[in-house]
Amino acid sequence: MRSLLLILSACCVLHASAQTYQVKKVPKGSVQIDGKGTSPVWHKADPLTDFVYPWDSAAAPATSFAAVWDGDWFYGLFRAKDDSVITLVKNNNKMEVGASDRVEIFLKKDDTMNPYYCLEMDADGRVLDYNAFYYRKMNYPWHWPDGQLIIKTSRVKDGYILEFAISIQSLKDLGLLSDGRLQAGLFRAECKGFINGRADLHWISWIRPGTGQPDFHTPSAFGTLVFSLR
């Protein structure tokens, strides 16, 4: 019995640590985002590679995420392996991102998710930004505060790279960053093409939400980004 309890306890610790990512602090001005992930500061960040298909038994294409902050800005780097990057461009409006290959970060204050905030960013650097209220009441006209979000991307032979910068002030103004902790969901939508005019999307996540159907708009899809003070 004691051995079983020790095993269960260890599993709980591992599960808890898997839900947390440390955002290391770097000197101001040390991050230059160019959409290529070439800034030397990224070598100081721990890559997060625990991305899976939560609702598919197949192995997901490789996805990695890394983040740092400098006191003024929160920087993120996604690398997505993809043998066929697809972006829908007709009218070039932000809703087209929803039918494209993209990476996503959702942010919430608490588990009520009233509201929460979503940034869906495609391989061309377009963003579908909106806030929403539980459950799935999307407010698409909303946009991230002007001048407080920067996105850069590049295509590579085996996929795409996306870097973003979000101002710390905007995270505070929206009530999202509290005591150095940011509740975030990290996701990816892989577009396999179009079936009868609809995007064939396959969903990738840092955390398994535990829902029966694909759904990132639920508290269980979020983990915690912990901002290091030094």
N, C-alpha and C positions, 0 to 999 in steps of 0.2 A: 504493500500500500504506500509506504513512504517513497519507494522508487517511482511509483506511478505519479505521486504528487509532485515529485521533483521534475519529472519529465513534462508534466502539464504546465508547471510553473515556467520551465525553460521555454516551452512553446509560446506561452503568453508573452514572455519578454521579447522573443524573436518577432512575434506578430506586431507588438507595439512599436519596436524599433523600425520595422518595415514601413510603418505609417508616418515616419518622421524623416525630414531631410534638413541638414544643417546648411544654412546660407552663410558662407564665410564673409567676413568683412575685409575689404581691400582699400588701399589708399584712394583718395579722391583723384579723379582724372586718369586712373590706371586702366580703365576699360574703354576701348575704342571699338564700337560695334560697326562691322562692315558687312554683316551677313555671311561671313566666311568662317567665323570662329577662330580667327588668327591671333587675337589678342593674347599675349603671353600669360595674362592673369588667369585664363581659363585652366591652366595647368594646376592652379591652386585649388580649384573647385573639385569636389568629389562627383564623378559622373553617376547619375542614377539610371540604371539600365533595367529595372524590374518592371518592364512593360509587357503586358500579356493581352491575349484575346480573352476577356472574361466569359464570353458566351460561345466560344469556339474551341474545339479540342486541338486544332492545328497550332503550330508554333507561329507566333506573330513575327513580322519583319522587325528587324532591330530598330529600336528607338532609344535615344538617350537624352537626358536632360541634365543641365548643370546650372547653378545660380550663384551669384555673389551680390554684395551690395556695398556701397561706399558712403553711406550716411545720407546721400541725397537721392540716389537712384537704386532700384532693384533691377538687376540684369539677369536675363535668362537665355540659355542656349539650347536649342533642340537640334538633334541630328536624326534624320529619318531616312532609313534605307528603303528604296522604292525603285523597282525596275521599270516603272511606267508612271511618271508623275503627271497627274491630270488636273488642270484648272479650267473651270468653265468661264469663258469670257464672251458675253453677248452684249449687254448694256454696260458692263463693268460696274455694276452696283454691288453693294456689300452683301446682298442676299445670295449672290452667286457663289460666295465662299462656301455656303452650305451644301453645294454640290461638287466640291473640289477636294483634292487631297489637302489635309490641313493638320496642324497641331493646335491644342487648345489648353487654356488655363481658366478654370472657374474659381471664383473667390467668394467666400461667405463669411458673415460675421459670426453666425451661430447656426445651430441645427434647425431653427425655424425657417431659415432661408427666405426671410422677408425683409429686404430683398437679398438677392445674390447677383453676382456680376460675371459676365462671360466674355472671353476674348477667344474667338476662333480665327486662326491666322493661316492663310494659305501660302503655297510655295512661291507666289508672286508678290507676297508682302501685303496683300489686302487683308483687312480685318472685318469680321462680322462681330461687332461689339454691341452688347445689349445688357440690360438688367432684367431680372425676372422675379416672380414671386411664386412660392410653393403653392400648388404644384403645377409647374410648366406653364405659367402665365407670363409669356415673353413680351417684353416691351422693346421691339426692334428699333423704334425711332431714337431711343437713347443712345448716346455715344460717350466714350471715355472723355474726361475733361481735356479740352484743347491744349496741345503742347505738352501733355503729361505722358504720352505714349509714343515710343519710337520703335519701328519694326524694320529690319533689314534681312534680306534673304539672298541665297544663291543656289543655283542648281549645280550638282556634282554628278559624276558618271553613274553613281549608284543610289541617287536620291536627291535630297535637298537639305539645306541648313537654314535655320531661322534663328535670329537673335532679336531680343526685345529689351527695351528699357522702360520701366514704369517709375514715375517719380514717387518717392516716399511720401511727399506731401499729399498726393492724390490718394494714396492708400490710407493715410490718416484721415483725410477729409471725408472719405467714404466709410470710415469706421471699421476698416478691414484689418489694419495692423495694430495689434494690441499687445503690450508687454513683450514686444519682439517676436510675436507669433502671428503667422498668417495661415489661415485655413484655406487650403487650395486643392483643387482637383487637377490632375495633369493627364491629358488625353490626346488621342490621335484618331482621326478618321482617314482610313485608307480607301480611296476610290478605285474600284476595279473596272470601271466603265459605266455604261448606261444601259438599262433594260427598260424598254418601252418608254424612253424619255426620262426615266428616273435614275438618279445616281445609285450605283450598287456600292454601298458603303459598308465597311467592316470596321468594328470599333475596338480600339486599343486603349488600355488604361494602366496607370501606375498601380492602382488598387482595385481589387475585385469587389464591386459594389454588393454582390450577393443578391441581386435581383433576378427574377426569373426571365425577364426580357431586357434587351439592351436599354440601359437608362443611366445617364450620368447626372441627371437632375434630381439627385437624392443625397441626403447627408452622408450615407455610407460610402460614397464615391470620393470623399475628400480625406486628405491627410493634412499634416501640419508642417509648414516651413518655419524653422526656428532660426532667427537672425542672430548670429554670433556678434558679441559686442567687441571682439578683438580678434 
